[in-house]
Amino acid sequence: MAYYRRLGNVPPKRHTQHRDDTGRLYYEELMGEEGFSSDSSLLYHRGIPSAISDSAVWDLPDQTTTPNHPLKPRHLRLHDLFPERTWADTDVVTGRRLLLGNSDVRISYVVARKESPLYRNVLGDEVVYVESGAARVETVFGVLEARRGDYVLIPTSTTHRWIPRGDEPLRAYAIESSSHIVPPKRYLSRFGQLLENAPYCERDLHGPSEVLLAEGSGVEVLVKHRTSGGIVGTRMVYPRHPFDVVGWDGYLYPYTFNIDDYEPITGRVHQPPPVHQTFEGNGFVVCNFVPRKVDYHPLSIPVPYYHSNVDSDEVMFYCGGNYEARKGSGIGLGSISVHPGGHAHGPQPGAMERSLGVEYFEETAVMVDTFAPLELGEGALACEDPAYAWSWAGKEGE
């Protein structure tokens, strides 16, 4: 995190006695990254944070993946995965359906109305994009209010839960990392401040505004972690509620960032995808495509040129407006296109000509580029459009 925050009741000096009004000591916990060598926060608990009374297996949703073989581009229709009858019994944590994954990142989708159980992911940071709906996200650091267009960044091992709010179901696009998710290094000063050339700044990042205290005993927390055999889950039971932090301070905490606060970088001719980058993790980047003025050279072609992903797979989630380069492909809101390394891709037939003279694109999309091949999860196999791979050639089916 680029800047320091402090909430609630903390002592003037770290690692010193901190007591409540009755003289009882609070329990200090350091939550830090990279073995005491990176960002951290200090949390002050009423109870012992390591105390558990039970531990049992949590059977995760299907995590199996299938190679993209034979190699071809894919179109996934995510809105087909969750019929309306399923929304009331689905939560954002246990209801996720795996779409794509490799050893660096896993991408899932869910549509939910149900409150989730308490949960933490100890594999890496999560950034969850809210396609539509709203939610209260309760965390050990405090409460976040999430709305349409928010990225909700949850640091590794943060205990939290999702509570959908409002009339709409919560549609969430979850990007789970095996590392930490941070702003692009080129936008940061050597001390971690977002620079003047960055497309967003610290004012656009919204952390918890107050601490959250809850009572309870025998409280279950779902934990996602890794063994030598792969990704697994554990149900841990705590004798008292984990939301017992009276105060914390530091540089590590959850926050929201809304895609509407991203200021697009444009040019006279078409700009490459790195100008749209928002976050990065080990082995992948996350980019925004937002409504913007487009290329203004008198001979410009506003849609992308054809390009080969020599070192990466490209995943584009279409979540607003009308994406000019994909008209005529069957892609619409709630679609994902997967363009794998080794395959040249670009606008659909006729899109270049139609874009000439266009001055503004009304589109919103979230892109993940990975530097290792992605495999297909069960969710992808369940919602694939089999005609997409042939759409540039006009072939209607396999």
N, C-alpha and C positions, 0 to 999 in steps of 0.2 A: 504494500500500500504506500502511496506517495506521501501521505501526511499523517501527523499524529492526532489521535482523538482520545478523549477521556470522558467517561460517563460514570455517574453514581459516586459511591463512597470509596475513595482510595487513600492510602496513607501518603504523607509527604515524601517518604523515602522508601524505595523498593527494598524488598527482602527484610523488612523490619516488622515488629509487632503491630498488628492492626486488630482492634477489638471492637465489639459491639457495646451498647449502652450498659450491659450487665457485666462487662469485663471479659466476655468469652472471645477467644481468638477466632478470627476468620482464617480460612485455609487458602493460601496463595498458590495459584497454578500458573506456570509459564506455558503459554501455547506459542511455539516457535517453529520456524521452518529451517531446514538444512542444518540440523544439529547445532543450534545456538549461533549460527553464522549468518542469519538473514532476518527478515521481519518477524516480529513477535508482539504479543500482548500479555499483560499480567491480569489475571482474573482473581477476584476475591470471593470465595464460596462460604456459605453458611455451614455446609457439610463437607466431609472428605470426598473429593471428586473421584477418587479411585475405588471407593467402596461399592462392591457389587454383591448381590445375594444369590445370583444364579446366572448360568450361561448355557444356551442350548443352540442347536442348529436352526438357522433361518434359511429355508429353501427359496432361493432367488427365482424370479421369473426366468424363462428360457434365455440363456446366454450363449447358446451355440451360434456359430457363424459358418457361412459357406463361401468359398472363394468365388470371385467374379470370373468364372471360367465356364464357357468361353468368354473372352474379353469383349465387353460391349458397353455402351452407355445405357443408363437405366432411367426410368421415370417412375417415381413412387407417389401414389395418391394417399397421403396420410389421413385425409378425412374419411376414408373408407374403413379405417382400422377400428373406430369406436362408434358403433351405432348408438343412437340416443338412449336406447333402453339400458345401456351399460353405464351411463355417466354417473348415476346415483350411487353405484356400488364401487366406483373406481376412485383411487386416490393417486396423488402425484408421485408417490414413492414406489409403492408395490405394483401400481398399474402400468408402469412404463413398458413399452414394447421396443425391443432393440431393433434398430434399423441397420446400422453400419458400425463397424468397429475394427480396430487393430490394437497393437500393444500400447499405443500412445493415447488413444481417444476412443470413446464409445458414444454414439448418438442415438437417442431414444425419443419417443413421442408418447404423449398421454393426453386424454381428455377426461377431466375429473370434476366431480362435485363434492366428493367425500373428503373429510378431514384425514390427513395422513397420520400414521404413527410417528413417534419420535424416531429420528434417523440421523446417522452420520456416515459419511463416506471417507474412509481412511486411505483410499487408493490415491487420491489427488483432489484438486479443486473441481468444483462443478460450476458451470455457468448455464443457467436455465433461462431461455428466452420465452416470454409470455406472448404467445400469438394473439390471444384474446382472453377476455375475462379479467378477474382480479383476485388477489389473495392476500391474506395476512400471513407473513412468514415469521414464525416465532423461533428465536434462536437463543443460545446461551448468552449472546451478547446483547440481546434486546429484540425489538420488533421491527421488521421491514414491511412497508405497504407496497405491494407489487401491483402494477396495472399493465394494460395492453402496451406492448412495445418495450417493456423493461427487460433488460438483462439482470438477472439476480445472481450475483457472484457469491458462492458459498466456499470459504476456505476449507482446506482439508481438515477433517476430523471435527467440524463444527456440528454439534448436536442441534437439530432443528426440526420443524414440522411445517407443513403447508395446510392452510385453512382457506379453501375457496370462498369468495364473497360475491354477492350480487346475483343478478338474474341469469347471467351467461355462465356456461360451463367454463372451467379453466382449461385452456389449450396450452400445453407446455412442451417446448422443444429442449430437451436436456442434453447438454454436452458435458460428458464426464471425462476428466483428464486423468492421466497417470502421473501428472506433474502439477506445477502451479501455473495459474493463468494470470497474466500480467499485461499491462499496456506495452505496445511495441517499444523496444529499447531506443529506437531512433527518435522517439518523441519525449524521452526523459533526459533531464540534466544528469550530471554525474552524481548528484545528491538525491535523485529520484523525483524531482518536480517535473510536471508536464510542461513542455516548452511552448513558446508562442506559436510554433508551426504545427502543433498538435491539433487534431480536429475536435478535441474536447478538453476540458480542464477539470480540476478538482471540484469546482462548484457544481459540476454535473453529476458527481458521485454522491449518493445519499445513503449514509450508514444509519444504524439505529439511533433514535433520539432520546431514548430512556431505557433503563434496565428493566428486565422482566423477572418478577419473582412469582413462583408457583409452589403450591403445597401438594404433597402426595407421597405415598409410600408404595413400594413394590412396583416401581415405574419401569416399563419395558422400553428399551431402545434398540432399534434395528441397526446393525453395523455391517457395512459392506467392506470386505478386506480381501487380501490375497494370500494364497498358500502356494506351495510348489506345484500344486495341481491346477491352479487357476483362481478365478474370482469366486468367492464364497460369501455366505452371510452368517451372522451370529445374532441371536437374541440375548441381550444382556439385561438383567433386572437390577435396578438400583433401589436401595432401601429408602432413599428420599429423592424428591424430584430434582433432576439435573439443572432446572432453571432456578438456581439459588444464588446467583451471582449478584452481590450488592454493588459492585463497581468494577471497572476495568479501565486500563489505558494501554496505548501502544499503536502500532502501525498495521496490525493484522486484525481484520474484522470483515463481516459480510457487508455488501452494499448493493444498491441498484443503480443502473445507468440506463436511461431511456434512449431508444434509437432516434427519437425526434430531436434530441440534443446533440446529435452528431452533425458536425458542419462539413459538408462534402467538399472535396478538393477537385476542381475542374480545370480544364485547359482548352486551348484552341483546337487541339486534336484529341482523339480518344485517349484517355488515361488508363494505364494498366491496373489490374486488381490491387497491388500493394497500396495504392492511395486510399483504398477503402478499408484498410486494416484497422481493427478496434482492439483486439487482444492477441496474445500468442501464448502457446505452451510448448513443451518439448515435442517436436515432431508435427506441429500443426499451427495454423493461424485461424483467426475468426475475423471476417470482414462484414461491413454493412454496404448495401446498395440502397440509397435513400432518394426521395424526390429531389431533383437538382436540375439546374441549367446545364445543358450539354454543349458539346463541342461547337465553337463559333468561328473556326476557320471557314472561309467561303467555300472551300471544296471538301469540308470534313464529312466523314461518314459516322454518324453518332453511335451506331451499334458496334459491338466489339468486332475486331478482326478475327479471323480463324487462328487458333493457336493450339499447339501441342503441349500437353502436360508432360514434359520430359521427366520431371522429378516428383510429381504429385498427382493425387486424385482430387478432383474438385466436386464439392457437394453444395448445391444451391437450394435453399429453402425459400419458396416464393410465398410471402405473407402479406402483401399489400399492393394495390395498384395493378398495373398491367405491364408485364415485362416484355419490352419491345422485341428483343432478339428471339423470343420463343413463341411468337404468334404463329399459329398454325400447327403447333406440335402436340396439342392436347394438354399442355401444361397450364394450370390455373392456380388459384389460391389454395394453399395447403399441399402443393406439389413439391417434390424434391427431384432435381436432376442430379445424376451421378455421372460425371465424365472422368473416366479412369486414365491414369498415365498410360501412354502408348497409343492414345486415340486423339486425333485432331478434332477439335470441335469449335463451333461458332454459331452465327445466326442461322435460323431456319431459312429455307429458300424464299426469296422475295423480301426478306426483312431489311436487307441493306438498301434496296431501292425505296422501300416505304419510309425509311428513316431520314432520307435526304430532306434537308430543310427544317427538320424538327428541332425546336429550341429547348424543350423541357421534357424530362422523363418523369412520369408519375408512377414510381415503382418502389417497393420495399422488399428486400430480400436479405437473408442471412447466409453467408457463405463460409464453409469450413474447407480449407485446403490442407491435406495431409501429405507428409513426405514418406510415408510407407503405404503400401496398398491396403485399401479397405476391403473387408469381407462383408457379406450380406447377412443380417440378422433375420430372425423369423418374421419380424414385422415387415421388413422389406419384401420378403418372398410372398407375404400375404396381400400386398397392395400394389404389385408391379403392373404397369401398363406394358404389355408385351410388344406393342407396335412402335414404341418410341425410338428404338435403335435404328429403325429403317426410315424415320420420318424425313431425313435429308434427301433420301432417294425416292421417296414417294411410295415405298412398299408398305402395305397395310397390315401385314401380320407375319408371323414366323412360319 
